[in-house]
Amino acid sequence: MLRVIPVATFGRSIRSQPSLASIFTWRTNPTSTLIVLPLSIPLLSLFNMDKSVPVEKSAVGSSQILSESSAPVECSAADALSKDVITSPASTSTAQSAAEGKEEPKLSKNQLKKKRRYEKAVEMKRRRKAQKREQKRARALAAGRDLDEERRIQEQNEASGEGRRRREEKWLAKMEEAKSRFRIAIDCSFEEQMTPKEINSLAQQIRYCYAANKRSPNPCFISISSLSGVTFEHLNKVCGFPEQWISRAFSFSDKPLVEMHTEERSKLVYLTSDSDNTLEHLDDGKIYIIGGIVDRNRLKHATLNRAKELGVETARLPISQHLKLFSTPVLTTNHIFEVLLEYRKNNNDWKQAMLSVMPKRKDIKEIEGGESKDGRIDNDSDA
């Protein structure tokens, strides 16, 4: 008895196929035979039958059928599943779906629209990146630079390790200057009060802080306290964390803030928008604490209460004295961090420091003098 496997999709009637009949292929020894199932037999019923189904060759012309005899061939469903399939090139993908017992998924109209939008966005990003690359190259050529020679020297330095050695020397020189500069700490003790989405946002903001400090001409030492749980798991997935981060003025601990800075408790200043003290300038002998919290402004006075609990000094950034924000006044952890870095870069100018960091969506208006009439601006990271 010959055994067959259908090339068509499981569960569909042969009447729904565009051709006159579904072609079945099976392997025999020594030859292979091509059989055509009559149009009147549904494919689903073939696999549900307990008895054999006669297969005739009358549905298609004799030139399309290679048969060992002109007599009908019988095959059972149990036998049909016991051998491999030899499919035609035109029906390879369909045969694979049939062999797996499932149909290829069909996308809805909304899914197709989303797919097209995504593909368009990817293509636009690729074009934009290529355009920026060409513009950069054109500027370099206009400046009289020999790009081929620069590339050769770069590859030579990478091969010899000279480039890495120079970067390390440059970074160590920056760190010597940072030893006499203020430090920044991020308190991550609010994890239990945040949602998984907010925790993920906080981990991303910590990454932004590290990147901003690494590329800054005036970096400072960063310490993260109470770093554990889900926040640590997110950061631990980042390539180079924590080994490479530690070599770049970064330290962390799962201990609370005060335990991490036991001998420097008098130097701690907690930055919170609810404080009555305005931070007029940055003291190089202080450690400024940023609340590592992302709460969409749900947790009122969270950082102030935390500072009172620890018994440390508090202060707020002088945003309302220099800027007026018409959108949400909430700043993220990395925005506050970058404002502190830019303060020194802009010669201790708060206004220029905040303007260089604030996102455009804040709809910022400068204040030439005096306090903003809209009330105190929230500068905390309770975002």
C-alpha positions as CSV (number, residue, x, y, z in Angstrom):
1,M,0.0,0.0,0.0
2,L,1.3,3.5,-0.9
3,R,1.5,6.1,1.9
4,V,0.9,9.8,1.2
5,I,1.3,13.2,2.9
6,P,-0.8,16.1,1.6
7,V,0.9,19.2,0.4
8,A,-2.2,21.4,0.9
9,T,-3.0,23.1,4.3
10,F,-4.6,20.9,6.9
11,G,-8.3,21.3,7.5
12,R,-9.2,23.0,4.2
13,S,-11.4,21.5,1.6
14,I,-9.9,20.9,-1.8
15,R,-12.8,22.8,-3.3
16,S,-11.2,26.0,-1.8
17,Q,-8.0,25.5,-3.7
18,P,-7.4,27.5,-6.9
19,S,-6.4,24.4,-8.9
20,L,-8.7,21.6,-9.9
21,A,-7.2,19.2,-7.4
22,S,-4.6,18.9,-4.7
23,I,-1.5,17.0,-5.6
24,F,-0.2,14.4,-3.2
25,T,3.4,13.2,-3.2
26,W,5.0,10.2,-1.5
27,R,8.2,8.4,-1.5
28,T,8.4,4.8,-2.6
29,N,11.3,2.5,-3.3
30,P,12.7,2.6,-6.0
31,T,10.6,5.3,-7.6
32,S,8.4,8.2,-6.6
33,T,4.8,8.5,-7.7
34,L,2.6,11.6,-8.0
35,I,-1.1,11.1,-7.1
36,V,-4.0,13.5,-7.5
37,L,-6.9,13.5,-5.0
38,P,-10.4,13.8,-6.6
39,L,-12.0,17.2,-6.2
40,S,-14.9,15.8,-4.3
41,I,-12.9,14.7,-1.2
42,P,-12.3,17.3,1.5
43,L,-8.8,17.2,3.0
44,L,-10.1,17.4,6.5
45,S,-12.2,14.3,6.0
46,L,-9.2,12.4,4.6
47,F,-7.4,12.7,7.9
48,N,-10.5,11.9,9.9
49,M,-11.3,8.7,8.1
50,D,-10.6,5.3,9.6
51,K,-10.8,3.5,6.3
52,S,-8.8,3.9,3.2
53,V,-9.8,6.5,0.6
54,P,-9.6,5.6,-3.1
55,V,-7.6,8.0,-5.1
56,E,-8.2,8.2,-8.9
57,K,-6.4,9.9,-11.6
58,S,-9.4,11.2,-13.5
59,A,-9.3,14.7,-12.0
60,V,-6.3,15.8,-14.0
61,G,-5.0,14.9,-17.4
62,S,-2.9,11.8,-17.7
63,S,0.1,13.8,-18.7
64,Q,0.3,15.3,-15.2
65,I,0.2,11.9,-13.4
66,L,3.0,9.5,-13.0
67,S,1.5,6.3,-11.8
68,E,2.7,2.7,-11.4
69,S,-0.7,1.5,-12.7
70,S,-4.0,2.8,-13.9
71,A,-5.9,1.2,-11.0
72,P,-7.0,3.4,-8.1
73,V,-4.5,3.7,-5.2
74,E,-5.7,3.4,-1.6
75,C,-4.1,5.2,1.3
76,S,-5.2,5.5,5.0
77,A,-4.7,8.6,7.2
78,A,-2.5,6.6,9.6
79,D,-0.3,5.5,6.8
80,A,-0.2,9.0,5.3
81,L,1.5,10.4,8.4
82,S,4.3,7.8,8.6
83,K,6.5,8.9,5.7
84,D,8.5,12.0,4.6
85,V,7.2,14.4,2.0
86,I,8.6,15.3,-1.3
87,T,7.1,18.6,-2.3
88,S,7.3,20.7,-5.4
89,P,9.1,24.0,-5.3
90,A,5.9,26.0,-5.7
91,S,4.4,24.4,-2.6
92,T,7.4,24.2,-0.3
93,S,6.2,26.8,2.3
94,T,2.7,25.4,2.3
95,A,4.0,21.9,2.8
96,Q,6.0,23.1,5.8
97,S,3.0,24.6,7.3
98,A,1.0,21.4,6.6
99,A,3.8,19.3,8.1
100,E,3.7,21.4,11.3
101,G,-0.1,21.2,11.5
102,K,-0.7,24.9,11.4
103,E,-1.5,27.7,9.0
104,E,0.6,30.7,8.3
105,P,-0.7,33.6,10.4
106,K,-2.6,36.3,8.5
107,L,-2.2,39.9,9.6
108,S,-5.2,42.1,10.2
109,K,-5.5,45.5,8.6
110,N,-4.2,47.3,11.8
111,Q,-1.3,44.9,12.0
112,L,-0.4,45.5,8.4
113,K,-0.6,49.3,9.0
114,K,1.7,49.0,12.0
115,K,4.1,46.9,10.1
116,R,4.3,49.3,7.3
117,R,4.7,52.3,9.7
118,Y,7.6,50.4,11.4
119,E,9.3,49.5,8.2
120,K,8.9,53.1,7.0
121,A,10.4,54.4,10.3
122,V,13.4,52.0,10.0
123,E,14.0,53.1,6.5
124,M,13.8,56.8,7.4
125,K,16.2,56.2,10.3
126,R,18.6,54.5,7.9
127,R,18.4,57.3,5.4
128,R,18.9,60.0,8.1
129,K,21.9,58.2,9.5
130,A,23.4,57.9,6.0
131,Q,22.7,61.6,5.3
132,K,24.4,62.7,8.6
133,R,27.4,60.6,7.7
134,E,27.7,62.2,4.3
135,Q,27.3,65.7,5.8
136,K,30.0,65.0,8.3
137,R,32.3,63.7,5.6
138,A,31.6,66.8,3.4
139,R,32.5,69.1,6.3
140,A,35.7,67.2,7.0
141,L,36.7,67.4,3.3
142,A,35.9,71.1,3.2
143,A,38.2,71.6,6.2
144,G,41.0,70.0,4.2
145,R,41.2,66.8,6.3
146,D,42.6,63.6,4.8
147,L,40.0,61.1,6.0
148,D,41.8,58.1,4.5
149,E,45.0,58.9,6.4
150,E,43.0,59.5,9.6
151,R,41.3,56.2,9.2
152,R,44.7,54.5,8.7
153,I,46.1,56.1,11.8
154,Q,43.1,55.1,13.8
155,E,43.3,51.5,12.8
156,Q,47.0,51.5,13.5
157,N,46.4,52.9,17.0
158,E,43.7,50.3,17.7
159,A,45.9,47.5,16.6
160,S,48.8,48.7,18.8
161,G,46.6,49.7,21.7
162,E,47.9,53.3,21.5
163,G,44.4,54.8,21.2
164,R,43.2,53.0,24.3
165,R,46.2,54.1,26.3
166,R,45.7,57.7,25.3
167,R,42.0,57.6,26.3
168,E,43.0,56.1,29.7
169,E,45.5,58.9,30.3
170,K,43.0,61.5,29.4
171,W,40.4,60.0,31.7
172,L,42.8,59.7,34.7
173,A,43.7,63.4,34.2
174,K,40.0,64.3,34.5
175,M,39.6,62.1,37.6
176,E,42.4,64.0,39.3
177,E,40.5,67.2,38.9
178,A,37.2,65.5,40.0
179,K,38.7,64.6,43.3
180,S,38.5,68.3,44.3
181,R,35.0,68.7,42.9
182,F,31.5,68.1,44.4
183,R,30.1,64.6,44.2
184,I,26.6,63.3,43.3
185,A,24.7,60.5,44.9
186,I,21.4,58.8,43.7
187,D,19.2,57.3,46.3
188,C,17.3,54.3,45.0
189,S,15.4,53.4,48.1
190,F,12.0,54.1,46.5
191,E,11.8,50.9,44.5
192,E,9.0,49.3,46.5
193,Q,6.7,52.3,45.8
194,M,7.2,52.2,42.0
195,T,5.6,50.1,39.3
196,P,7.7,47.8,37.1
197,K,7.4,50.4,34.2
198,E,8.7,53.2,36.5
199,I,11.5,51.0,37.8
200,N,12.6,50.4,34.2
201,S,12.5,54.1,33.5
202,L,14.7,54.8,36.6
203,A,17.3,52.2,35.4
204,Q,17.4,53.9,32.0
205,Q,17.9,57.3,33.6
206,I,20.8,56.0,35.7
207,R,22.4,54.8,32.4
208,Y,21.9,58.4,31.0
209,C,23.7,59.8,34.1
210,Y,26.6,57.5,33.6
211,A,26.9,58.3,29.9
212,A,26.6,62.1,30.5
213,N,29.3,62.0,33.2
214,K,31.6,59.9,31.0
215,R,31.5,62.3,28.1
216,S,31.6,65.5,30.2
217,P,34.7,67.6,30.2
218,N,34.1,68.1,34.0
219,P,33.0,64.7,35.3
220,C,32.4,64.0,39.0
221,F,32.2,60.9,41.2
222,I,28.8,59.1,41.2
223,S,27.5,56.8,43.9
224,I,24.3,54.8,43.9
225,S,22.8,53.7,47.2
226,S,20.2,51.0,47.9
227,L,20.8,49.6,44.4
228,S,19.2,46.2,44.5
229,G,16.2,44.2,43.3
230,V,14.7,44.9,39.9
231,T,16.6,48.1,39.3
232,F,19.9,46.2,39.7
233,E,18.6,43.4,37.4
234,H,17.9,46.0,34.7
235,L,21.4,47.5,35.0
236,N,23.1,44.1,35.2
237,K,21.9,43.4,31.7
238,V,23.9,46.3,30.3
239,C,27.2,45.4,28.7
240,G,30.1,46.4,30.9
241,F,28.1,46.8,34.1
242,P,29.5,47.0,36.7
243,E,33.1,46.3,35.9
244,Q,33.7,49.0,33.3
245,W,31.4,51.5,35.1
246,I,33.5,51.2,38.3
247,S,36.6,52.3,36.4
248,R,34.7,55.4,35.3
249,A,34.2,57.2,38.6
250,F,31.1,55.1,39.5
251,S,30.3,53.2,42.7
252,F,27.2,51.5,44.0
253,S,26.0,49.5,47.0
254,D,22.8,47.8,48.2
255,K,23.3,49.6,51.6
256,P,21.2,52.7,52.5
257,L,22.4,56.1,51.7
258,V,23.6,57.0,55.2
259,E,25.4,53.7,55.7
260,M,27.2,54.2,52.4
261,H,28.4,57.7,53.5
262,T,28.7,57.2,57.2
263,E,31.8,59.3,57.7
264,E,30.5,62.0,55.3
265,R,27.0,62.5,56.7
266,S,27.5,66.2,57.4
267,K,28.3,66.7,53.7
268,L,25.1,65.3,52.4
269,V,22.5,67.7,50.8
270,Y,19.2,66.2,49.5
271,L,17.8,68.0,46.5
272,T,14.1,68.2,46.6
273,S,11.6,70.7,45.3
274,D,9.7,70.8,48.6
275,S,12.7,72.3,50.4
276,D,12.6,75.9,51.7
277,N,16.3,76.3,50.9
278,T,17.4,77.5,47.5
279,L,20.7,76.2,46.2
280,E,22.5,79.3,45.2
281,H,25.8,77.7,44.2
282,L,27.5,74.3,44.3
283,D,29.9,73.6,47.1
284,D,32.8,71.4,46.2
285,G,32.9,69.9,49.6
286,K,29.3,68.6,49.4
287,I,27.6,65.5,48.2
288,Y,24.4,66.3,46.4
289,I,21.7,63.6,46.5
290,I,19.1,63.1,43.8
291,G,16.1,61.0,44.6
292,G,16.0,58.0,42.4
293,I,12.2,58.0,42.0
294,V,9.9,57.9,39.0
295,D,6.3,58.2,40.2
296,R,4.5,60.4,37.7
297,N,4.1,62.9,40.5
298,R,2.0,60.4,42.6
299,L,4.1,60.4,45.7
300,K,3.9,63.8,47.2
301,H,6.8,65.0,49.4
302,A,8.5,61.6,49.0
303,T,12.1,63.0,48.8
304,L,11.5,65.6,51.5
305,N,10.2,63.0,53.9
306,R,13.2,60.8,53.0
307,A,15.6,63.6,53.8
308,K,13.9,64.3,57.2
309,E,14.1,60.6,58.0
310,L,17.8,60.5,57.3
311,G,18.3,63.8,59.1
312,V,20.3,65.5,56.3
313,E,20.2,69.0,54.8
314,T,17.9,69.8,52.0
315,A,17.9,72.3,49.1
316,R,16.1,72.9,45.8
317,L,17.4,74.1,42.4
318,P,16.8,77.8,41.6
319,I,14.7,77.0,38.5
320,S,11.9,79.4,39.3
321,Q,14.3,82.3,39.6
322,H,15.6,81.9,36.1
323,L,13.0,80.0,34.0
324,K,9.3,79.7,33.6
325,L,7.9,76.4,32.4
326,F,4.5,76.3,30.7
327,S,4.4,72.5,30.6
328,T,5.0,70.0,33.3
329,P,7.6,71.3,35.7
330,V,8.9,67.8,36.6
331,L,12.5,66.9,35.8
332,T,13.9,63.5,35.6
333,T,16.9,62.1,37.5
334,N,19.3,62.4,34.6
335,H,18.1,66.0,33.8
336,I,19.0,67.1,37.3
337,F,22.3,65.3,37.1
338,E,23.2,67.0,33.8
339,V,22.2,70.5,35.2
340,L,24.7,70.0,38.0
341,L,27.4,69.1,35.5
342,E,26.6,72.0,33.1
343,Y,26.6,74.5,36.0
344,R,30.4,74.3,36.2
345,K,30.8,73.9,32.4
346,N,28.9,77.2,32.0
347,N,31.0,79.1,34.5
348,N,28.6,78.7,37.4
349,D,25.6,80.1,35.4
350,W,22.4,78.3,36.5
351,K,20.3,79.7,33.6
352,Q,22.6,78.6,30.9
353,A,23.1,75.2,32.6
354,M,19.3,74.6,32.7
355,L,18.7,75.9,29.2
356,S,21.3,73.5,27.8
357,V,19.6,70.5,29.5
358,M,15.9,71.2,29.5
359,P,14.0,69.4,26.8
360,K,12.2,71.6,24.2
361,R,8.8,70.1,25.2
362,K,9.0,72.1,28.4
363,D,8.1,75.3,26.5
364,I,10.6,77.3,28.5
365,K,10.6,81.1,28.9
366,E,13.5,83.0,30.4
367,I,13.0,85.2,33.4
368,E,15.2,88.3,33.4
369,G,14.8,89.1,37.0
370,G,12.7,88.3,40.0
371,E,10.7,85.2,41.0
372,S,8.3,83.5,38.7
373,K,4.7,84.4,39.5
374,D,3.5,80.9,38.7
375,G,4.8,79.6,42.0
376,R,7.7,77.3,42.8
377,I,8.9,75.0,40.0
378,D,9.2,71.4,40.9
379,N,12.8,70.3,40.2
380,D,12.6,66.9,41.8
381,S,12.9,63.6,39.9
382,D,9.5,62.6,41.0
383,A,8.6,62.2,37.4
